[in-house]
Amino acid sequence: MAGRQIDPEQLGCAVLDIVSTRDRIVPAAAACNSGDRLELGLGHVGMVVGGRARAQLWEPLAAWLNAG
């Protein structure tokens, strides 16, 4: 950020790492592996707007946000 490298482990806030195991645009290996992790077996676009997105991404994300 602004030319500086940010270490997610040093953030002073909750982190949810949402990882798509089938994403060819942003591979799972690019995840920061910090905080809580939500793994999805959906592609890059499918995990956001696909038929299973509500149950696999949006509802768990809402629950995580409401728990914090």
Biotite code that builds the C-alpha atoms (Angstrom):
import biotite.structure as struc

atoms = struc.array([
    struc.Atom([0.000, 0.000, 0.000], chain_id="A", res_id=1, res_name="MET", atom_name="CA", element="C"),
    struc.Atom([1.507, 3.318, -1.081], chain_id="A", res_id=2, res_name="ALA", atom_name="CA", element="C"),
    struc.Atom([4.734, 1.525, -1.900], chain_id="A", res_id=3, res_name="GLY", atom_name="CA", element="C"),
    struc.Atom([4.877, -0.319, 1.424], chain_id="A", res_id=4, res_name="ARG", atom_name="CA", element="C"),
    struc.Atom([4.457, -4.039, 1.966], chain_id="A", res_id=5, res_name="GLN", atom_name="CA", element="C"),
    struc.Atom([1.651, -4.914, 4.379], chain_id="A", res_id=6, res_name="ILE", atom_name="CA", element="C"),
    struc.Atom([1.807, -8.003, 6.600], chain_id="A", res_id=7, res_name="ASP", atom_name="CA", element="C"),
    struc.Atom([-1.778, -9.220, 7.235], chain_id="A", res_id=8, res_name="PRO", atom_name="CA", element="C"),
    struc.Atom([-0.591, -10.891, 10.450], chain_id="A", res_id=9, res_name="GLU", atom_name="CA", element="C"),
    struc.Atom([0.150, -7.429, 11.856], chain_id="A", res_id=10, res_name="GLN", atom_name="CA", element="C"),
    struc.Atom([-3.282, -5.924, 11.182], chain_id="A", res_id=11, res_name="LEU", atom_name="CA", element="C"),
    struc.Atom([-5.136, -4.894, 14.293], chain_id="A", res_id=12, res_name="GLY", atom_name="CA", element="C"),
    struc.Atom([-8.501, -6.100, 13.055], chain_id="A", res_id=13, res_name="CYS", atom_name="CA", element="C"),
    struc.Atom([-10.329, -9.297, 12.202], chain_id="A", res_id=14, res_name="ALA", atom_name="CA", element="C"),
    struc.Atom([-9.426, -10.816, 8.828], chain_id="A", res_id=15, res_name="VAL", atom_name="CA", element="C"),
    struc.Atom([-11.493, -13.179, 6.705], chain_id="A", res_id=16, res_name="LEU", atom_name="CA", element="C"),
    struc.Atom([-9.490, -14.857, 3.965], chain_id="A", res_id=17, res_name="ASP", atom_name="CA", element="C"),
    struc.Atom([-11.941, -15.990, 1.251], chain_id="A", res_id=18, res_name="ILE", atom_name="CA", element="C"),
    struc.Atom([-10.198, -18.524, -0.980], chain_id="A", res_id=19, res_name="VAL", atom_name="CA", element="C"),
    struc.Atom([-11.498, -20.097, -4.155], chain_id="A", res_id=20, res_name="SER", atom_name="CA", element="C"),
    struc.Atom([-9.881, -23.472, -4.741], chain_id="A", res_id=21, res_name="THR", atom_name="CA", element="C"),
    struc.Atom([-10.923, -23.398, -8.418], chain_id="A", res_id=22, res_name="ARG", atom_name="CA", element="C"),
    struc.Atom([-9.999, -19.816, -9.276], chain_id="A", res_id=23, res_name="ASP", atom_name="CA", element="C"),
    struc.Atom([-7.749, -19.491, -12.342], chain_id="A", res_id=24, res_name="ARG", atom_name="CA", element="C"),
    struc.Atom([-7.559, -15.679, -12.061], chain_id="A", res_id=25, res_name="ILE", atom_name="CA", element="C"),
    struc.Atom([-6.451, -15.483, -8.399], chain_id="A", res_id=26, res_name="VAL", atom_name="CA", element="C"),
    struc.Atom([-5.103, -18.914, -7.381], chain_id="A", res_id=27, res_name="PRO", atom_name="CA", element="C"),
    struc.Atom([-5.526, -20.192, -3.828], chain_id="A", res_id=28, res_name="ALA", atom_name="CA", element="C"),
    struc.Atom([-1.744, -19.970, -3.389], chain_id="A", res_id=29, res_name="ALA", atom_name="CA", element="C"),
    struc.Atom([-2.094, -16.156, -3.484], chain_id="A", res_id=30, res_name="ALA", atom_name="CA", element="C"),
    struc.Atom([-4.162, -16.133, -0.266], chain_id="A", res_id=31, res_name="ALA", atom_name="CA", element="C"),
    struc.Atom([-2.655, -14.334, 2.700], chain_id="A", res_id=32, res_name="CYS", atom_name="CA", element="C"),
    struc.Atom([-3.432, -17.257, 5.053], chain_id="A", res_id=33, res_name="ASN", atom_name="CA", element="C"),
    struc.Atom([-4.213, -14.924, 7.918], chain_id="A", res_id=34, res_name="SER", atom_name="CA", element="C"),
    struc.Atom([-7.188, -14.820, 10.256], chain_id="A", res_id=35, res_name="GLY", atom_name="CA", element="C"),
    struc.Atom([-10.282, -16.878, 9.532], chain_id="A", res_id=36, res_name="ASP", atom_name="CA", element="C"),
    struc.Atom([-10.442, -18.770, 6.246], chain_id="A", res_id=37, res_name="ARG", atom_name="CA", element="C"),
    struc.Atom([-13.421, -19.584, 4.050], chain_id="A", res_id=38, res_name="LEU", atom_name="CA", element="C"),
    struc.Atom([-12.581, -22.023, 1.231], chain_id="A", res_id=39, res_name="GLU", atom_name="CA", element="C"),
    struc.Atom([-14.936, -22.260, -1.722], chain_id="A", res_id=40, res_name="LEU", atom_name="CA", element="C"),
    struc.Atom([-14.906, -24.818, -4.525], chain_id="A", res_id=41, res_name="GLY", atom_name="CA", element="C"),
    struc.Atom([-16.195, -22.230, -6.971], chain_id="A", res_id=42, res_name="LEU", atom_name="CA", element="C"),
    struc.Atom([-14.486, -20.173, -9.660], chain_id="A", res_id=43, res_name="GLY", atom_name="CA", element="C"),
    struc.Atom([-13.592, -16.479, -9.475], chain_id="A", res_id=44, res_name="HIS", atom_name="CA", element="C"),
    struc.Atom([-16.903, -15.165, -10.820], chain_id="A", res_id=45, res_name="VAL", atom_name="CA", element="C"),
    struc.Atom([-19.056, -18.116, -9.757], chain_id="A", res_id=46, res_name="GLY", atom_name="CA", element="C"),
    struc.Atom([-18.291, -17.620, -6.092], chain_id="A", res_id=47, res_name="MET", atom_name="CA", element="C"),
    struc.Atom([-19.758, -14.117, -6.267], chain_id="A", res_id=48, res_name="VAL", atom_name="CA", element="C"),
    struc.Atom([-22.708, -14.445, -8.656], chain_id="A", res_id=49, res_name="VAL", atom_name="CA", element="C"),
    struc.Atom([-23.163, -18.181, -9.320], chain_id="A", res_id=50, res_name="GLY", atom_name="CA", element="C"),
    struc.Atom([-26.121, -20.288, -8.290], chain_id="A", res_id=51, res_name="GLY", atom_name="CA", element="C"),
    struc.Atom([-24.331, -21.526, -5.150], chain_id="A", res_id=52, res_name="ARG", atom_name="CA", element="C"),
    struc.Atom([-22.857, -18.120, -4.228], chain_id="A", res_id=53, res_name="ALA", atom_name="CA", element="C"),
    struc.Atom([-25.564, -17.230, -1.725], chain_id="A", res_id=54, res_name="ARG", atom_name="CA", element="C"),
    struc.Atom([-25.126, -20.399, 0.333], chain_id="A", res_id=55, res_name="ALA", atom_name="CA", element="C"),
    struc.Atom([-21.370, -20.736, -0.017], chain_id="A", res_id=56, res_name="GLN", atom_name="CA", element="C"),
    struc.Atom([-20.170, -17.108, 0.095], chain_id="A", res_id=57, res_name="LEU", atom_name="CA", element="C"),
    struc.Atom([-22.781, -14.525, 1.025], chain_id="A", res_id=58, res_name="TRP", atom_name="CA", element="C"),
    struc.Atom([-24.467, -16.290, 3.952], chain_id="A", res_id=59, res_name="GLU", atom_name="CA", element="C"),
    struc.Atom([-21.179, -17.339, 5.612], chain_id="A", res_id=60, res_name="PRO", atom_name="CA", element="C"),
    struc.Atom([-19.790, -13.847, 5.032], chain_id="A", res_id=61, res_name="LEU", atom_name="CA", element="C"),
    struc.Atom([-22.868, -12.257, 6.630], chain_id="A", res_id=62, res_name="ALA", atom_name="CA", element="C"),
    struc.Atom([-22.567, -14.618, 9.614], chain_id="A", res_id=63, res_name="ALA", atom_name="CA", element="C"),
    struc.Atom([-18.862, -13.765, 10.002], chain_id="A", res_id=64, res_name="TRP", atom_name="CA", element="C"),
    struc.Atom([-19.588, -10.027, 9.872], chain_id="A", res_id=65, res_name="LEU", atom_name="CA", element="C"),
    struc.Atom([-22.457, -10.318, 12.351], chain_id="A", res_id=66, res_name="ASN", atom_name="CA", element="C"),
    struc.Atom([-20.330, -12.380, 14.756], chain_id="A", res_id=67, res_name="ALA", atom_name="CA", element="C"),
    struc.Atom([-17.645, -9.682, 14.895], chain_id="A", res_id=68, res_name="GLY", atom_name="CA", element="C"),
])
